[in-house]
Amino acid sequence: MNKADLVHALVEDCQLAPEDAETVVTTLVERMAAALAEGDKIEVRGFVCVSGSLGPAAIRRAARQSRFQRSGSRSFGRARH
């Protein structure tokens, strides 16, 4: 389902004018994108839970050390954000 499908569903199911349905969907998508960009979490119970992966609440992991089993040599992986 894409944006046009959502607009069409609102027009049919809620008897909204196409322009009004377009405004509703656009506003919803823009507000959700802005919230994710700020690092907020979006939760629609029973449907989806999304959080901004690069926001301030994201889990930051330090570089880790690993060992190759055959040679025994060690290497360092990169830090993940």
C-alpha positions in Angstrom: 0.0 0.0 0.0 1.3 3.4 -0.9 0.3 7.0 -0.3 -2.2 7.0 -3.3 -3.8 3.8 -2.0 -4.3 5.4 1.4 -5.8 8.5 -0.1 -8.2 6.4 -2.2 -9.2 4.4 0.8 -10.1 7.5 2.8 -12.1 8.9 -0.1 -14.1 5.6 -0.4 -14.4 4.6 3.3 -14.8 8.0 4.9 -16.5 9.9 2.1 -13.8 12.6 2.2 -13.1 14.9 -0.8 -9.9 13.7 -2.6 -8.2 17.0 -1.7 -9.0 16.6 2.0 -7.9 12.9 2.0 -4.6 14.0 0.4 -4.1 16.6 3.1 -4.8 14.1 5.9 -2.3 11.6 4.5 0.4 14.1 3.8 0.1 15.7 7.2 0.3 12.3 8.9 3.4 11.3 7.0 5.1 14.6 7.5 4.5 14.6 11.3 5.7 11.0 11.6 8.8 11.8 9.6 9.5 14.8 11.8 9.1 12.8 15.0 11.5 10.1 13.7 14.0 12.8 12.7 13.9 14.1 16.3 14.5 10.6 17.6 11.0 10.1 18.9 9.2 6.8 18.9 5.9 6.3 16.9 3.6 3.7 18.3 0.2 2.8 16.9 -1.0 0.0 19.2 -1.9 -3.2 17.4 -0.2 -2.0 14.2 3.4 -0.7 14.3 6.1 0.7 16.6 8.9 2.6 15.0 11.8 4.6 16.5 14.3 6.9 14.9 17.5 4.8 14.6 19.8 7.8 14.5 18.1 9.9 17.1 19.4 10.7 20.6 17.6 7.6 22.1 19.4 5.2 19.7 21.6 2.5 21.1 25.2 3.2 20.6 27.7 0.3 20.6 31.4 0.6 21.1 33.9 -1.1 18.7 34.3 -4.7 19.7 37.2 -7.1 19.5 36.9 -10.4 17.7 39.2 -13.4 17.1 39.7 -15.5 14.1 39.4 -19.2 15.1 42.0 -20.7 12.7 44.8 -18.2 13.1 44.0 -16.8 16.5 44.6 -13.3 15.3 42.5 -10.5 16.7 40.7 -7.7 14.9 38.5 -4.8 15.9 35.1 -4.2 14.4 33.7 -0.7 13.9 31.4 1.1 16.4 27.7 0.9 15.5 25.2 3.7 16.0 
